[in-house]
Amino acid sequence: MHFPADSKSVSSAPRIDRVRHELKWRLLTVASVVQLTPGMLRINLSGEDLSDFRSLSPDDHVKIFVPAPPGEPERRDYTPRRYDALSRTLTIDFAVHDAGAATRWALQARPGDRLEVAGPRGSAVVSPDVERWLLIGDETALPATGRRIEEAAAGTRITSVVAVSGPEEHQKFETRAELIALWAHRPLSQAADPEALLAAVKTIGLEPETFVWIAAEAAVTRAIRAHLVEKHCYPLSWTKASRYWVMGHADARETFD
């Protein structure tokens, strides 16, 4: 990876506006289920409860409630992949990479099924003045990555690096941005090993004033953040790193400070 001669000379941090939303529970109906790739399901949810839905940032998350024995629903965080206000339709992509309650629900979902959704509780909106992005993640980050790419303004330059199990999991995005999409391959059994993703990241020339967004399994996120911020002194204020999941644990999303 090539860094600016003095990474610390990057200009002041981009503005991030934190917008709070009224927390609301919505009972929605499955409108359609689409198999995007062998490991990714797209489920479109509809309902009048979406009339006041707001999601201002591509990495927002809603809480879904899925049935699980012995009867108490389990909660999981998912990205609002797309929202169509006209048709009152919310799209959520499910990476079916485990055997958890949400994955089981998604695999069995059929039109007409009901799902309770809450949130988003808030949005962290990065200043639209940011013109360069580096998006790094795994399968679970693809919904937020894809949404960021597709919502980007013309003239925005984006490089995405996503770890997936193979070429069959690649996705294509329609965007006005200038996009370089890179893919790192590794088996799902190695999803907590950062080596494949790190190797791809190290091939990238990182220009000043590039906002770096990282979201993956906790150990992977930690390793990439350390590589950029601790080893190469890339400004922390120009990064956002989140662990979207933890190998062997359920519902373990966290953003690193």
N, C-alpha and C positions, 0 to 999 in steps of 0.2 A: 504494500500500500504506500502511495506517495502522499506526503503531507506538505502543507505550506511550510516555507522555511522557518517561520516562527508561528506555530499554531496559536500561541497566546495573543498574537497581534490581531486576531479576528475582531471585528467591530462589536459594538455592544450587543447584548443578547436580544433575540427577537421577543416581541411582546407576546405573552400568552394570557388571554382573557379567560378566566374561569367563570362560567355561567351556570348558575344553579337552576334546576327545573323543579316544578312541583312534582313530587313523587306520586305516580298514579298507577293503579293496577288496571290491566285491560284483559278482558276475556275475548280471545280472537279465534277465528276459524281457519283451518288449513284450506287454502284455495288451490294449491298445486304443489307437487313435489317433482323436482328435476334432478336427475343424476348428472352433475356437472363433470365429474371425473370418477374413476373407481373409488376414490377416497373422499369425495366431497359431495354432499347433498345440498341442494338449494330448496328451501321451503318458503313459499309465499303465504303470508297470513293476512287475513282481511277482517274488517269489522268496523262498525261505527265508533267503537271506543278509540279508534285511531284519529278521530277528527281533530284533536288538539295535540297530536304527537309531535315532539320536537327532538331533533338530533342535529347538533351544529358542528360536530367534529367526527371525522372518519373513524377515530378509535374510541368513540363512545361505546358503552355497553349497557345492555338491558339484562334484567334477571328473568330467566324463564323458570317455571315451576312444573316439574314433570313427576308423574306418579311413581312411587317406589314402595315396595313392601317394607314395613307392615302397614303402609297407608299414609304415612307422612310424606308430603311431596319433597323432592330434592330440588335444590336451587343451583342454577349454573349461569355464568355470565357469558353472553354472546354479543357480537357486534351487529348493530343494525346495518346490514349490507347496503340496503337501498330502501327508500320510502317514497311512495307515490301518493301525494296528498289527494289528487283527483280521484283515484280509484280506492283510496283508503287501504293501501296494501303495503305491508312491511315484509321485507325480504331478509331472511337469516340463512347463512350458509353454515352447515354442520360438517366439521372434519370428523369423519368416522374412524378415528385412529385408536379408539379404546373400546372397552365393553361397558362403559358407565351408563347411568340411567338416562342421560340426555341422548347419548348415541343410540341406545335401545329404542327410545321414543321416536327419534328421527327415522330410524330404519323401518319402523312399523307405521309411520304416519301416513294417513290417507286423506284425500279431500273430505271435508266435513268434520274431521277431528277438531277438538278444542284444545287451546293452550292458553294458560294464564301468563301474562308478561307484565313486568313492572319496570318503570324507568323510561329513559335514562335519568339518573339522579342529577347529572351535570355534564357539562362539556368543557374541555380545555381547548380553546380555539387559538391556534398558532397564527400570528400576524400574516395577513395575505401578502405582505411585502417580501416574505421568504420566496426566493426564486429557485433555489436548489435544494433537493431532498435526496437523502440516502435512506432507503427503507430496507430493513434487515429483519427477517423473521422465518418462521416455519409454517407448517400447514395451518395452525391455529391463527396465525397472523394474516393469512391470505385475504379474509374478508375485509379487514381494515386496510390492508395494502391496496387491494383492488379498488376500494372506495376512494382512497386518497388519490390514486392514479386517475380514476375516471372523473373525479370532481375538480381536478387541477385546472387552473386557467391556462390559456394559450401562452406560450413563452416560458412556462415553468419547465425546469429540467429535473428529471427524476431518474435515479438509478435504483432498481429494486433487486434485492438478492434474497431468494427464498429457498429454504431447504425442503425438499420433498423426496418421496421414495423412488421416483423415476420419471422419465419423460411423459408417461401417461397422466401425471398429475399437474403438468403445466397448464396454466390458464392464459387466455388472451384477453386484453382489455382495450376498450375503445376510449381514446383520450385525446384531448387537445394539446397535452403536454409533449415535450420531447422525452421519450422514454427509452431507457436501456434496461431490459429485463434479463437478469441473470438467474440461473438455477443451480443449486447444489444438490447432488444426489447422495442419499444414504438410506439404509433400511430403517423402518420405523423402530426397530429394536435398538437403534443407535441414536434416537431422537434427543437424548440427553447428552450426547457427545458433541462438543462444539467444533471438532476438527474440520468437518466438511464445509460448514458455513464460514468458519474463520479463514480457511484456505481461499474461498471465493472472495471474501471481503478484502483480503490482502492484495488482490490483483487490481483494486480500484484506486484511481487517483482522486483523492478527497480534496476538493477545492475549498478555500475559505468561504465562510458564510453559507455552508451547507448544513441544513438541519438534519441530524441523524436520528432516526426513529428505530428502536430495536424492540422486538416482541417475540418471545419464543419460550421454550422450556427454561426453568430458572437457571440451571447451570450454564446453559448456552448463552442466555442473556448476560449473565454475570461475566463470562469469559470475554465476550465481544466488547462489552462496556469497558472492562479492564484494559483490553488491547488498545482501544481508542483513547480513553481518558487517562489511564494511569501510565501506560507504556509510551504513548505518543503525545500525551498532553493536549489532546483535542479538547477545546473548551466545554466544560460540563454544561454550561448554559445553552449550548447549541445541540444538546442531546436530550432524548427522552427514552428511558429504558424500562420495560415492563416484563415481568415474568407472567406469561399467560397461563402457565400450568407447571406442575411439579411432578416429575416421574414418580409414580406410586401413590400420589395423593389426589384427591378430588377437590375442585373448587378452590384453587390456590392462586388466584390472580393477585398481583401486587406491582406497584410502580416504585422503582428505586428513586430515592432522592438524589 
